[in-house]
Amino acid sequence: MNKPVLDVKDVPSFGQLVTLSLQHLFAMFGATILVPYLVGLSPAMALISSGLGTIAFLIVTKWQVPAYLGSSFAFITPIIAAKAAGGPGAAMIGSFLAGLVYGIVALAIKKAGYRWIMNLLPPIVVGPVIIVIGLGLANVAVSMAMNGPDGKYSLTHFSVAIVTLAATIVFSILSRGMFSLVPVLMGIIVGYVYALAIGVVDLSGVAKAKWLEMPDFLLPFVHYDVRVTLDIVLLMVPVAIVTLSEHIGHQLVLSKVVGRDYIKEPGLHRSIFGDGLATMISALIGGPPKTTYGENIGVLAITRVYSVYVLAGAAVLAIAFGFLGKVTALISSIPTPVMGGVSILLFGIIASSGLRMLVDSKIDFGDKRNLVISSVILVIGIGDAVVKVSEQFEVHGMALAAITGIVLNLILPGRPKVSDSVFEQKHDVA
């Protein structure tokens, strides 16, 4: 391990705190606002809930785990389906229940240890599921990139997506220093400027917005009735299996980056509960479900600044941004093809990170067991297979793929044992 510039409990100076916190804010910004943009929720609430969720996570993990929690991509399709079935309130109820599942799993880990869940969700299951998260959204990204507001193909709008994608790739590959940490944000800025130049940006909302403005909170019993139905449960709750596997992968990576075994101390149960609590807080105020962000783990790895106070500073800044009406209106004015352009790369990177997990974990695809498990997960997930027993009972897509992978891993012979230490396994930054 390289010696940290600032260790986990080190307190930075005020100047360092502001600069380093902004760096983390920018690293998560593009992806965090993309999710509400895709599902029709408030970008301001995504920022506020990410800040509140991150602070809750830091408290639950006893200020030992430097992580930032942003909007989860795994819930995009289920949120859209839940909103179509019962409105935004249904999506929030489902998100809250998914967070509750995290709490139940955390309690089980506290009582019985973590080995059982590591056996349920080994890399051969987690890797292909993460690939499904990315590739399952490929059609969404391409449609956003190619089509105009009327839903029909538009070369003008597609050119915006191409410029955005090209800029994001250039900043990802060729830039150095600060710019190399925020390629998605820089791609959005370049694409926005190009869209502005060719006249596809509407700035009227920015002109009307106030500098300080109350965001669009979505509160239970105030803006919607709380009714838990089987439809909502089956749409949203199974996705928790997907995000739990993502969480475990991130904790393994973070442990390697920081040089501490976070699976053992403060414990996987605490980090999972912190993640679930962040999702429940988000659901109570109208934000999308939360997950730890690989982008911010990447910032930690590059800067070697592990201070939890820097992550808390980023959380406070995100909350403040959510109350700036001009900022929220500016985000809302970003044309769809700009987001489509960055989504092509971002969703691909998510899929590639799943592939990278399989490579880093040295999964042998000469072993028929591994080949069968990964193949079935990929086709069921990307093909959006459905198990529909009745009108009320339906499981499909990513959730069905994850469940199928878990079952196959448990019943097929030759299952490898789980290592007692994360440092006996090879993982890298996703």
NORKAWO-V640538 format. One record per pair of residues at least 24 apart in sequence whose ideal C-beta (glycine too) atoms are under 7 Angstrom apart, sorted by the first residue. I is the first residue (numbers start at 1). J is the second residue. Records with the same first field share a line. If there is no record, write none. Layout:
I->J + J
This chain:
1->259
2->304
4->304 + 306
5->303 + 304 + 305
6->305 + 306 + 307
7->306
8->64 + 66 + 258 + 306 + 307 + 308
10->307
11->309
12->307 + 309 + 310
17->309 + 310 + 313
20->305 + 310
21->310 + 313 + 314 + 317
22->317
23->178 + 181 + 299
24->68 + 296 + 299 + 310 + 311 + 314
25->314 + 317 + 318
26->182 + 185
27->181 + 182 + 295 + 296 + 299
28->68 + 70 + 293 + 295 + 296
29->185
30->184 + 185 + 188 + 342
31->70 + 71 + 184 + 295 + 346
32->70 + 71
33->331
34->339 + 343
35->71 + 73 + 76 + 288
36->71 + 288
37->339
38->76 + 140
39->76 + 79 + 80 + 288
40->83
41->286 + 287 + 288
42->215 + 216 + 286
43->328 + 331 + 332
44->215 + 216 + 322 + 328
45->215 + 216 + 217 + 285 + 286 + 287 + 322
46->71 + 287 + 288
47->318 + 321 + 322
48->215 + 285 + 287 + 319 + 322
49->281 + 282 + 285 + 287
50->290 + 318
51->315 + 316 + 318 + 319
52->281 + 319
53->278 + 281 + 282 + 290
54->278 + 311 + 315
55->312 + 315
56->274 + 277 + 278 + 281
57->274 + 275 + 278
58->308 + 311 + 312
60->270 + 273 + 274 + 277
61->266 + 270 + 271 + 274
62->266
63->308
64->266
65->254 + 262 + 266 + 271
66->258 + 300 + 306 + 307 + 308 + 311
67->254 + 292 + 296 + 311
68->293 + 296 + 311 + 314
69->275 + 278 + 290 + 291 + 292 + 293
70->290 + 291 + 293
71->288 + 290
72->243 + 288 + 289 + 290 + 291
73->133 + 137 + 350
74->133 + 239 + 242 + 243 + 246 + 398
75->239 + 288 + 289
76->137
77->136 + 397
78->235 + 236 + 239
79->288
81->235
82->232 + 235 + 236
85->231
86->232
87->224
88->218 + 224
89->223 + 224 + 225
90->232
92->218 + 220 + 283 + 286
93->226 + 228 + 232
94->232 + 235 + 236
95->236 + 279 + 282 + 283 + 289
96->280 + 283 + 284
97->233 + 236 + 237
98->236 + 237 + 239 + 240 + 279 + 289
99->276 + 277 + 279 + 280 + 283
100->276 + 280
101->237 + 240
102->240 + 272 + 273 + 275 + 276 + 279
103->273 + 276
105->244 + 272
106->269 + 272 + 273 + 276
109->268 + 269 + 272
110->269
114->263 + 268
115->418
118->418
119->418
120->406
121->244 + 245 + 248
122->409
123->357 + 358 + 361 + 363
124->363 + 370 + 373 + 374 + 409
125->245 + 373 + 405 + 406 + 409
126->245 + 248 + 249 + 357
127->354 + 355 + 357 + 358 + 363
128->354 + 374 + 377 + 378 + 405
129->242 + 245 + 377 + 381 + 398 + 401 + 402 + 405
130->246 + 350 + 353 + 354 + 357
131->351 + 354 + 355 + 378
132->377 + 378 + 381 + 382 + 398 + 401
133->242 + 350 + 398
134->347 + 348 + 350 + 351 + 354
135->351 + 382
136->381 + 382 + 397 + 398
137->347
138->347
140->343
141->340 + 343 + 344 + 347
142->344
144->336 + 337 + 339 + 340 + 343
145->337 + 340 + 341 + 344
156->198 + 200
157->200 + 337
158->337
160->191 + 194 + 195 + 200 + 335 + 337 + 338 + 341
161->337 + 340 + 341
162->341
163->190 + 191 + 194
164->188 + 190 + 191 + 338 + 341 + 342
165->341 + 344 + 345
167->191
168->341 + 342 + 345
169->345
181->299 + 302
184->342 + 346
187->341 + 342
188->334 + 338 + 342
191->338 + 341
192->334 + 338
195->335 + 338
200->335
201->333 + 335
202->333
203->333
205->329 + 332 + 333
206->326 + 329 + 330 + 333
209->325 + 326 + 329
210->325
211->324 + 325 + 326
212->323 + 324 + 325
213->323 + 325
215->322 + 323 + 328
216->286
217->285 + 286
218->285 + 286
219->285
220->284
230->392 + 393
231->392
234->393 + 394 + 395
238->395 + 399 + 403
239->398 + 399
241->399 + 402 + 403
242->398 + 399 + 402
243->291
244->272
245->402
246->291
247->272 + 275 + 291 + 292
249->357 + 430
250->292 + 294 + 297
252->422 + 425 + 427
253->297 + 427 + 428 + 429 + 430
254->297
255->422
256->422 + 427
257->297 + 300 + 301 + 429
258->300 + 306
261->421 + 422 + 423
263->422
294->353 + 429 + 430
297->429
298->429
301->429
353->430
356->428 + 430
357->430
360->426 + 427 + 428
361->425 + 426
362->426
369->412 + 414
372->408 + 412
373->405 + 408 + 409
376->404 + 408
377->401 + 404 + 405
380->404
